[in-house]
Amino acid sequence: MESFDLQRYLARIERRNVSRVTENALRALHAGHLSAIPFENLDVRLGRRISLDLGDLQDKMVRRRRGGYCFEQNTLFLAALAAVGFRVEGLEARVRPPGATAPLPRTHMVLSVEAEERAWLADVGFGGDGPLFPIPMDGETSHQSLARFEVAREESGVRVLRTDLGGPWRELYSFTLEPAYPVDFEMANHYTSTHPESPFVNRLTVQSTTAGRRLALRGRILTEYRPDGEETRELSDEEVVRLLRDELTLEIGREEVLRALVSPPTEPGDPRGVSPS
């Protein structure tokens, strides 16, 4: 963690005074990260290598004010939590999309964090469906803006993150508490960022989570979730550019956004096992 610039990271997420290892500090860091650093796969769509090197992640998401997807987001957040002083470990998760009937690959990264003698699930990399705040690992329901979350435990010992967005509970992903190594995430990262059947390769995805609003852009289709309901509409190319640059404050050129919107030469494949939907 010697190479991690904590003060610059805290300035990026507008949480300059967080320095204590407490539940409140963990919540503040989690929500601040999500509010400031959007989920996005622009570099995947532009054919660029996705690096999980900590220096590269700081340069991209902190200094150049870009976003990233799950492996980038949670690798950066793990480093930030460790720099503050939290005990934190990276875990692999299997996404559970609606209709899946068999175990799927471990293509998502989450974090296990200790704060005030309690274990928490932290995840700033699941996009618009993910939690705004950390979730207790002991099964207690967490009531958050626009949704409820809980970590259920199956008979096998596998944990499952579930959510309720105003309807029935649904499962998001499963995981165990076995720590994963950077090489494990490198393997999954390579698949999700290069495989022709990965939806990240086949479709632009940009998402944002704040206290009273969730945005999910998939291609040119934007869905906005608010306390009074949800709205879905199709954006023009120029509206996508304005959304990313002006509203989500991603520092990326217009031509890069337009290139990321163009369909790749491969046909969209089976998106099972890759987050988010």
Residue pairs with C-beta under 8 A, 6 or more apart in sequence:
1 79
1 82
1 83
3 54
3 55
4 54
4 58
4 79
4 80
4 82
4 83
5 58
5 62
6 80
6 83
6 84
7 16
8 58
8 62
8 63
9 58
9 62
9 76
9 80
9 83
10 16
10 17
10 18
12 36
12 37
12 61
12 62
12 65
13 29
13 32
13 33
13 35
13 36
13 37
14 32
14 35
14 36
15 28
15 29
15 32
18 25
18 28
18 29
18 32
18 84
19 25
19 84
20 84
21 84
21 85
21 86
21 115
22 115
22 116
23 115
23 116
23 118
23 120
25 84
25 115
26 81
26 86
26 113
26 115
26 120
26 122
26 134
27 133
27 134
29 77
29 80
29 81
29 84
30 77
30 122
30 124
30 131
30 132
30 133
30 134
31 132
31 133
31 211
33 73
33 77
33 80
33 124
34 124
34 130
34 132
34 208
34 209
34 210
35 208
35 209
35 210
35 211
37 61
37 67
37 68
37 73
37 76
37 124
38 67
38 206
38 207
38 208
38 248
38 250
39 67
39 68
39 69
39 70
39 73
39 125
39 126
39 127
39 128
39 205
39 206
39 207
39 208
39 209
39 276
40 66
40 67
40 68
40 69
40 205
40 206
40 207
40 244
40 250
41 69
41 193
41 200
41 204
41 205
41 206
42 66
42 67
42 204
42 206
42 250
42 252
42 256
42 257
42 260
43 50
43 66
43 68
44 50
44 69
44 192
44 193
44 200
44 201
45 200
45 201
45 203
45 204
45 259
45 260
45 261
45 264
46 256
46 259
46 260
49 193
50 68
50 69
50 71
50 72
50 189
50 193
51 57
52 71
52 72
52 75
52 182
52 185
52 186
52 189
54 75
54 76
54 79
57 68
57 72
57 75
57 76
57 79
58 76
60 66
60 68
60 72
61 67
61 68
61 72
61 73
61 76
62 76
64 251
65 249
65 250
65 251
66 250
66 251
66 252
67 73
67 206
67 248
67 250
68 76
68 125
69 125
69 192
69 200
69 205
70 108
70 109
70 125
70 126
70 127
70 275
71 109
71 125
71 185
71 188
71 189
71 192
72 125
73 124
73 125
74 90
74 109
74 110
74 111
74 122
74 123
74 124
74 125
75 90
75 109
75 185
77 111
77 122
77 124
77 125
78 88
78 90
78 111
81 88
81 111
81 113
81 122
82 88
86 113
86 114
86 115
87 113
87 114
88 111
88 112
88 113
88 114
88 122
89 111
89 112
89 179
89 180
90 109
90 110
90 111
90 179
90 180
90 182
90 185
91 109
91 110
91 111
91 112
91 175
91 176
91 177
91 178
91 179
91 180
92 106
92 108
92 109
92 110
92 175
92 180
92 184
92 185
92 188
93 106
93 108
93 109
93 110
93 161
93 173
93 174
93 175
93 275
94 103
94 104
94 105
94 106
94 107
94 108
94 173
94 174
94 175
94 273
95 104
95 107
95 108
95 172
95 173
95 272
95 273
95 274
95 275
95 276
96 104
96 160
96 171
96 172
96 173
96 174
97 104
97 271
97 272
97 273
97 277
98 170
98 277
100 272
104 272
104 273
105 188
105 191
105 273
106 184
106 188
107 188
107 191
107 192
107 273
107 274
107 275
108 125
108 126
108 173
108 188
108 275
109 125
109 180
109 185
109 188
110 121
110 122
110 123
110 125
110 161
110 173
110 175
111 121
111 122
111 123
112 119
112 120
112 121
112 122
112 137
112 177
112 179
113 119
113 120
113 121
113 122
113 134
114 120
115 134
118 136
118 137
118 138
119 136
119 137
119 138
120 134
120 135
120 136
120 137
121 131
121 134
121 135
121 136
121 137
121 151
121 159
121 161
122 134
123 130
123 131
123 161
124 130
126 172
126 173
126 275
126 276
127 205
127 207
127 209
127 216
127 275
127 276
128 207
128 208
128 209
128 214
128 215
128 216
128 223
128 225
128 276
129 163
129 165
129 172
129 216
129 276
129 277
130 172
130 209
130 276
131 142
131 144
131 147
131 149
131 161
131 163
132 144
132 145
132 209
132 210
132 211
133 142
133 144
134 142
135 142
135 149
135 150
135 151
135 161
136 142
136 151
137 151
137 159
138 151
139 150
139 151
139 152
139 153
140 150
141 148
141 149
141 150
142 148
142 149
142 150
145 210
145 211
145 212
145 227
146 165
146 166
146 212
146 214
146 225
146 226
146 227
147 163
147 164
147 165
147 166
148 163
148 164
149 161
149 162
149 163
149 164
150 161
150 162
151 159
151 160
151 161
151 162
152 159
152 160
152 162
153 159
153 160
154 160
154 174
157 176
158 174
158 175
158 176
159 174
159 175
159 176
159 177
160 171
160 172
160 173
160 174
161 171
161 172
161 173
161 174
161 175
162 169
162 170
162 171
162 172
163 169
163 170
163 172
164 170
165 225
172 275
173 275
191 198
192 198
192 200
192 274
193 200
193 201
194 201
195 201
195 269
196 202
196 264
196 266
196 269
197 269
197 270
197 271
198 269
198 271
198 274
199 205
199 268
199 269
199 271
199 274
200 274
201 264
201 266
202 263
202 264
202 266
202 267
202 268
202 269
203 218
203 219
203 268
204 217
204 218
204 219
204 240
204 260
204 261
205 216
205 217
205 218
205 276
206 215
206 217
206 243
206 244
206 248
206 250
207 214
207 215
207 216
207 217
207 276
208 214
208 215
208 248
212 226
212 227
213 224
213 225
213 226
214 224
214 225
215 222
215 223
215 224
215 225
215 248
216 222
216 223
216 224
216 225
217 223
217 235
217 240
217 243
219 261
220 234
220 235
220 236
220 237
220 240
220 261
221 232
221 233
221 234
221 235
222 232
222 233
222 234
222 235
222 243
223 230
223 231
223 232
224 230
224 231
224 232
235 243
237 257
237 258
237 261
240 257
240 261
241 254
241 257
241 258
244 250
244 252
244 257
245 251
245 252
245 254
245 257
271 277
